[in-house]
Amino acid sequence: MENSFTCSLIIRGTELDFENISREIQVQPSRIGRKGESIGKGNRVFPNDSWSYEVKSDGDLLADETLNRFLLTLASAKAFLQSLQPASDVCIRFFVQSDYAQIGFDIQPSTIVKLAELGLRLEVSIFSWGGVYED
């Protein structure tokens, strides 16, 4: 793996209707949790209700292609997603992981327009293993 990309739709709020969210967006969540429930191992708990849908790139896709395809799956749910705000926190998370210390990727204007049309904030998270490319 050189670079991998993961896109998530994350909805956090109070008393979220998980079934309605899944029905309206027409996808099944990757993870759900109720406020106060345990998050994996340890003593961490969900601070709010949380519904998330995650898609990982297949390894051959570039950053822009990964994000663009993800946004296309959400386009038909635009009005619903916007209706959840401001009562709920709704965002797209774009996670980049690389074997190398230096990471670069580009996002095309058409993809940025799709994101803006959804009206959701974007979180970007980058993780690097710190390796060095050798010929």
HELIX and SHEET records of a PDB file:
HELIX    1   1 PHE A   18  ILE A   25  1                                   8    
HELIX    2   2 ALA A   63  LEU A   74  1                                  12    
HELIX    3   3 ALA A   75  ALA A   77  5                                   3    
HELIX    4   4 LYS A   78  SER A   83  1                                   6    
HELIX    5   5 PRO A  109  LEU A  118  1                                  10    
SHEET    1   A 5 ARG A  31  GLY A  33  0                                        
SHEET    2   A 5 ASP A  49  LYS A  56 -1                                        
SHEET    3   A 5 ASN A   3  GLY A  13 -1                                        
SHEET    4   A 5 ASP A  89  TYR A 100 -1                                        
SHEET    5   A 5 ARG A 121  GLY A 131  1                                        
END                                                                             
